[in-house]
C-alpha cells in the first residue's frame, strides 16, 4: 500500500492507530523524506491533538507576522497601557496644578501647594473576535495554503475592527470624555473648528486657524496648554494637501512662494482610510497626553486558541473531524486630556 494512501486514510479518519504507528516507524528506519504537513497528519492519527496544536501554532505565527506588517502610525499619537483585569478600569486625571510658586526671598521657604481634586475617568476592557472552523477530513489538499489564507483574512478582519476602535470610535464619533462633554466641544473645550459639521477643507488657512485654537487653550488653573507640535491625522481623501502642508517649504497655494511657517508646528502626517474626509490635529504625546489604549495583559496583537476537544459536550464530540479556533483581542480606550485633540473638519466633503 502506498504512503499517499496511508496519508489519505489518516486524513479521512479511517486509519487505525497501529497502522499509523507502523508507518511512522518505517519512515524512521528507512530515512524516507515526507512533507511536514503529511508527517503531521500521520502523527495526528496516533495523537490527534498534535495536528491541532501544529495548526494553531501555524495560524498564530502567520497572524502575528501579518499584524506587524501593518503600519504602526497609531502608536505615534496614542499611548499604550496594560491591564491585568477584564473589568472596568478607573484612572484619576489631574489636568494641572497651575504655575509653581516662587520661593520666598527671605528664608527660601516652600509654600504648600494644594492639589486640585482629580477627575475619575472610567473605561471598560472589552474584546472582539470570531470563531473559525475547519473540516480536517475535507482538507485533502492544499491544507497549509488554506490556513495561510484563513490567517490572512482573519488578520485583516481584526485590523479593520482595531482601526474602527482607534479612528472612528475615538475620533470620528466624537465620544464623551471624562468631564461628561463631547471630545470636540466648541463651548466647553474650544477645540472644534467645524462645530457646524459642514466640512472644512484641509488647507493652509484652516490649518493656521486650528493652531490658533490650540494656542489660546487654557486649563482650569488658567495655564496655557496648547502643544508646540501636532500630528495631522486625516482620511486618505486629504492625503495630498496634508503632504503639501507638511513637506512643502513654500506655502501651498501661494503664488509668491511665501514661507510655509505652519510646517514648523507639524510633527508629521498620519492617514487612515476609516476617516474619509475628516482631519484633525493631535498633540505630540510627549507634550500632552491624549488617547491611551490599554491592552489586556499587554498583548497588542490578536490571540489564537484552539477549542478544547477533551469533553463529551464539546463541539468536536458532536461534529467529529471538525476543529474550531477562536481569534480574539482585548483592550480599552480613554482620553487623558481633551486639549490634545482639535477637529479640523467633520466627515463631510467641503
C-alpha positions as CSV (number, residue, x, y, z in Angstrom):
1,X,0.0,0.0,0.0
2,X,1.4,3.4,-1.0
3,X,2.3,6.1,1.6
4,X,-0.1,8.5,-0.1
5,X,-3.0,6.0,0.5
6,X,-2.0,5.8,4.2
7,X,-2.0,9.6,4.5
8,X,-5.4,9.9,2.7
9,X,-6.9,7.3,5.1
10,X,-5.4,9.2,8.1
11,X,-6.9,12.5,6.9
12,X,-10.3,10.8,6.4
13,X,-10.1,9.4,9.9
14,X,-10.2,5.7,8.8
15,X,-6.6,4.8,9.5
16,X,-6.2,2.6,12.6
17,X,-3.7,3.8,15.2
18,X,-1.5,0.7,14.9
19,X,-1.1,1.3,11.1
20,X,-0.1,4.9,11.7
21,X,2.5,3.8,14.3
22,X,3.9,1.3,11.8
23,X,4.1,3.9,9.1
24,X,6.0,6.3,11.3
25,X,8.4,3.5,12.4
26,X,9.1,2.7,8.8
27,X,9.8,6.3,8.0
28,X,12.2,6.5,10.9
29,X,14.0,3.2,10.0
30,X,14.4,4.0,6.3
31,X,15.0,7.7,6.5
32,X,12.3,8.4,4.0
33,X,11.6,12.0,3.2
34,X,8.0,13.1,3.8
35,X,6.5,16.6,3.6
36,X,5.9,18.3,7.0
37,X,2.2,18.5,6.6
38,X,1.9,14.8,5.7
39,X,4.0,13.9,8.7
40,X,1.7,16.0,10.9
41,X,-1.3,14.1,9.5
42,X,0.3,10.7,10.4
43,X,1.3,11.9,13.8
44,X,-2.2,13.2,14.4
45,X,-3.6,9.7,13.7
46,X,-1.5,8.5,16.7
47,X,-2.0,11.6,18.9
48,X,-4.9,13.7,17.5
49,X,-4.0,16.8,19.5
50,X,-0.7,17.1,17.7
51,X,-2.3,18.2,14.5
52,X,-4.5,20.7,16.2
53,X,-1.5,22.2,18.1
54,X,0.6,22.3,15.0
55,X,-2.1,24.1,13.1
56,X,-2.8,26.5,16.0
57,X,0.9,27.4,16.1
58,X,0.9,27.9,12.3
59,X,-2.1,30.2,12.3
60,X,-0.8,32.1,15.4
61,X,2.6,32.7,13.8
62,X,1.0,33.8,10.5
63,X,-1.4,36.2,12.1
64,X,1.3,37.9,14.2
65,X,3.6,38.1,11.2
66,X,0.9,39.9,9.1
67,X,-0.3,42.0,12.0
68,X,3.1,43.6,12.4
69,X,3.4,44.2,8.7
70,X,0.5,46.8,9.0
71,X,1.6,50.4,9.7
72,X,2.1,51.4,13.3
73,X,1.2,55.1,12.8
74,X,-1.4,54.8,15.5
75,X,1.3,54.4,18.1
76,X,2.7,57.9,17.2
77,X,-0.3,59.8,18.6
78,X,-1.6,57.3,21.2
79,X,0.0,55.9,24.4
80,X,-0.2,52.2,25.2
81,X,-1.1,50.9,28.6
82,X,-1.6,47.5,30.2
83,X,-4.5,45.9,32.2
84,X,-4.4,42.5,34.0
85,X,-8.1,42.5,34.7
86,X,-11.1,42.1,32.4
87,X,-13.3,44.6,34.1
88,X,-13.9,48.4,34.3
89,X,-10.8,50.4,34.8
90,X,-10.7,53.9,36.5
91,X,-7.8,56.4,36.4
92,X,-7.6,59.7,38.2
93,X,-6.9,62.7,36.0
94,X,-5.2,65.8,37.4
95,X,-5.1,68.2,34.5
96,X,-2.9,70.9,36.1
97,X,-1.7,72.3,39.5
98,X,-1.0,75.7,37.9
99,X,2.3,77.5,37.9
100,X,4.9,76.6,40.5
101,X,5.1,79.1,43.4
102,X,8.1,81.4,43.7
103,X,10.2,80.7,46.8
104,X,10.0,83.5,49.4
105,X,13.0,85.7,49.2
106,X,13.6,85.6,52.9
107,X,14.5,82.1,54.2
108,X,13.6,80.3,51.0
109,X,10.6,78.7,52.5
110,X,8.3,76.5,50.4
111,X,4.6,77.2,50.1
112,X,2.2,74.3,50.4
113,X,0.7,73.5,47.0
114,X,-2.9,72.3,47.1
115,X,-3.6,69.6,44.6
116,X,-6.9,70.1,42.8
117,X,-9.5,67.3,43.1
118,X,-8.8,64.6,40.5
119,X,-11.4,63.7,37.9
120,X,-12.1,59.9,37.7
121,X,-12.2,58.6,34.1
122,X,-13.6,55.1,33.7
123,X,-13.4,52.7,30.7
124,X,-14.1,49.1,30.0
125,X,-11.7,46.4,28.9
126,X,-13.7,44.7,26.0
127,X,-12.9,42.3,23.3
128,X,-13.7,41.4,19.7
129,X,-13.1,38.4,17.6
130,X,-14.7,35.3,15.9
131,X,-14.5,31.6,15.8
132,X,-13.3,29.9,12.6
133,X,-13.8,26.3,11.7
134,X,-12.1,23.8,9.5
135,X,-13.2,20.3,8.4
136,X,-9.9,18.4,8.8
137,X,-11.2,15.4,6.8
138,X,-12.3,17.6,3.9
139,X,-8.9,19.3,3.6
140,X,-7.3,16.6,1.5
141,X,-5.1,19.1,-0.5
142,X,-3.6,22.5,0.0
143,X,-4.0,22.2,3.7
144,X,-1.2,24.6,4.6
145,X,-2.3,27.0,1.9
146,X,-5.8,27.1,3.4
147,X,-4.6,28.0,6.8
148,X,-2.3,30.7,5.4
149,X,-5.3,32.2,3.6
150,X,-7.6,32.0,6.7
151,X,-4.9,33.6,8.8
152,X,-4.6,36.5,6.3
153,X,-8.4,37.0,6.2
154,X,-8.8,37.0,9.9
155,X,-5.9,39.3,10.5
156,X,-7.4,41.8,8.1
157,X,-10.7,41.4,9.8
158,X,-9.2,42.1,13.3
159,X,-7.1,45.0,11.9
160,X,-10.2,46.6,10.5
161,X,-12.0,46.4,13.8
162,X,-9.0,47.8,15.7
163,X,-8.8,50.7,13.3
164,X,-12.5,51.3,13.8
165,X,-11.9,51.5,17.6
166,X,-9.0,53.9,17.3
167,X,-10.1,56.2,14.5
168,X,-13.9,56.0,14.4
169,X,-15.0,55.3,17.9
170,X,-12.4,57.7,19.5
171,X,-12.2,60.5,16.8
172,X,-14.9,60.4,14.2
173,X,-17.8,59.6,16.5
174,X,-16.9,62.5,18.9
175,X,-17.1,60.4,22.1
176,X,-18.0,61.7,25.5
177,X,-14.9,62.2,27.7
178,X,-14.2,62.4,31.5
179,X,-15.8,65.8,32.0
180,X,-19.1,64.5,30.6
181,X,-18.8,66.6,27.4
182,X,-18.1,65.5,23.9
183,X,-14.4,65.3,23.0
184,X,-14.9,68.1,20.4
185,X,-17.0,70.7,22.2
186,X,-16.5,74.3,21.0
187,X,-18.3,75.7,24.0
188,X,-16.6,73.7,26.8
189,X,-13.3,72.7,25.2
190,X,-12.7,75.2,22.4
191,X,-11.2,72.6,20.2
192,X,-13.8,72.2,17.3
193,X,-13.0,74.2,14.1
194,X,-16.0,72.6,12.4
195,X,-18.7,72.9,15.1
196,X,-21.4,73.2,12.4
197,X,-20.2,69.9,10.8
198,X,-20.4,71.4,7.3
199,X,-16.9,70.2,6.3
200,X,-13.8,72.3,6.2
201,X,-11.1,72.0,3.6
202,X,-7.6,70.9,4.7
203,X,-5.6,73.9,3.5
204,X,-3.1,76.3,4.9
205,X,-5.5,78.9,6.1
206,X,-7.7,76.4,8.0
207,X,-4.6,74.7,9.5
208,X,-3.4,78.1,10.7
209,X,-6.8,78.7,12.3
210,X,-6.7,75.3,14.1
211,X,-3.2,76.2,15.5
212,X,-4.6,79.5,16.8
213,X,-7.3,77.5,18.7
214,X,-4.5,75.4,20.2
215,X,-2.5,78.5,21.2
216,X,-5.4,80.1,23.2
217,X,-6.3,76.9,25.2
218,X,-6.2,77.3,28.9
219,X,-6.8,74.8,31.7
220,X,-8.8,75.3,34.9
221,X,-5.8,76.9,36.5
222,X,-5.5,79.5,33.7
223,X,-2.4,77.9,32.3
224,X,-1.8,77.7,28.5
225,X,-1.9,74.0,27.5
226,X,-1.6,74.0,23.7
227,X,1.3,71.9,22.4
228,X,4.0,73.1,20.1
229,X,4.0,70.1,17.8
230,X,0.9,68.5,16.3
231,X,0.2,65.5,14.1
232,X,-2.2,65.9,11.1
233,X,-4.5,62.8,11.3
234,X,-6.6,62.6,8.2
235,X,-8.5,60.3,5.9
236,X,-6.9,59.4,2.5
237,X,-9.3,61.9,0.8
238,X,-7.0,64.6,2.1
239,X,-3.6,62.9,1.6
240,X,-2.3,65.4,-1.0
241,X,-3.0,68.7,1.0
242,X,-1.7,67.0,4.2
243,X,1.5,66.2,2.5
244,X,1.8,69.6,0.9
245,X,1.4,71.3,4.3
246,X,4.0,69.0,6.0
247,X,6.6,68.7,3.2
248,X,6.4,71.9,1.1
249,X,8.8,74.6,2.2
250,X,6.7,77.1,0.4
251,X,3.1,78.0,1.5
252,X,0.7,75.7,-0.5
253,X,-1.4,77.8,-2.9
254,X,0.7,80.9,-2.7
255,X,1.9,82.4,-6.0
256,X,4.5,84.5,-4.1
257,X,6.4,81.5,-2.7
258,X,5.7,82.6,0.8
259,X,7.4,80.6,3.5
260,X,5.4,77.7,4.9
261,X,5.5,78.7,8.6
262,X,2.9,76.1,9.7
263,X,5.3,73.4,8.7
264,X,7.4,74.0,11.8
265,X,4.4,73.1,14.1
266,X,3.6,69.8,12.4
267,X,5.2,66.6,13.7
268,X,4.0,64.6,10.7
269,X,1.0,63.2,8.9
270,X,-1.0,60.1,9.7
271,X,-3.5,58.7,7.1
272,X,-6.3,56.2,7.8
273,X,-9.0,55.2,5.3
274,X,-11.6,55.0,8.0
275,X,-11.7,58.8,8.3
276,X,-12.7,59.6,4.7
277,X,-12.9,63.5,4.6
278,X,-12.1,64.0,8.3
279,X,-9.0,65.7,9.5
280,X,-7.7,66.5,13.0
281,X,-4.7,67.9,14.9
282,X,-3.4,65.6,17.6
283,X,-0.8,66.9,20.1
284,X,2.5,65.3,20.3
285,X,2.0,62.8,23.2
286,X,5.3,63.9,24.8
287,X,3.8,67.3,25.4
288,X,0.1,66.4,26.1
289,X,-1.3,63.0,26.9
290,X,-4.2,62.2,24.6
291,X,-5.7,58.8,23.8
292,X,-4.5,55.8,25.8
293,X,-5.1,52.3,24.5
294,X,-4.9,49.8,27.4
295,X,-4.2,46.2,26.3
296,X,-5.2,43.2,28.4
297,X,-2.0,41.6,29.7
298,X,-0.1,44.0,27.4
299,X,-0.8,41.9,24.3
300,X,-1.0,44.2,21.3
301,X,-1.9,41.5,18.7
302,X,-4.7,39.0,18.2
303,X,-4.6,35.7,20.1
304,X,-5.4,32.3,18.6
305,X,-6.7,29.5,20.8
306,X,-7.9,26.0,19.7
307,X,-11.2,24.9,21.1
308,X,-10.7,22.0,23.5
309,X,-11.7,18.6,22.4
310,X,-11.4,16.6,25.7
311,X,-15.1,16.8,26.7
312,X,-18.2,15.0,25.7
313,X,-20.1,18.2,25.5
314,X,-17.6,19.9,23.2
315,X,-18.1,20.8,19.6
316,X,-15.7,18.2,18.3
317,X,-17.6,15.4,20.0
318,X,-20.8,16.2,18.2
319,X,-19.0,17.2,15.0
320,X,-16.2,14.7,14.5
321,X,-13.5,15.7,12.1
322,X,-14.1,19.4,12.7
323,X,-11.9,21.8,14.7
324,X,-12.7,25.4,15.7
325,X,-10.3,28.2,16.7
326,X,-11.0,31.5,18.5
327,X,-9.3,34.7,17.4
328,X,-9.7,37.5,19.9
329,X,-8.3,40.7,21.2
330,X,-9.0,42.7,24.4
331,X,-8.4,46.3,25.1
332,X,-9.9,49.6,26.5
333,X,-9.5,53.2,25.5
334,X,-9.6,56.5,27.4
335,X,-8.8,60.1,26.6
336,X,-6.5,61.5,29.3
337,X,-6.7,65.1,28.0
338,X,-9.2,66.6,25.6
339,X,-6.8,69.5,25.0
340,X,-4.7,67.1,22.9
341,X,-7.2,67.0,20.0
342,X,-8.6,69.6,17.7
343,X,-11.2,68.8,15.0
344,X,-10.4,70.5,11.7
345,X,-13.3,69.0,9.8
346,X,-16.2,66.6,10.4
347,X,-16.8,63.8,8.0
348,X,-18.4,65.9,5.3
349,X,-17.0,66.9,1.9
350,X,-16.1,70.6,1.9
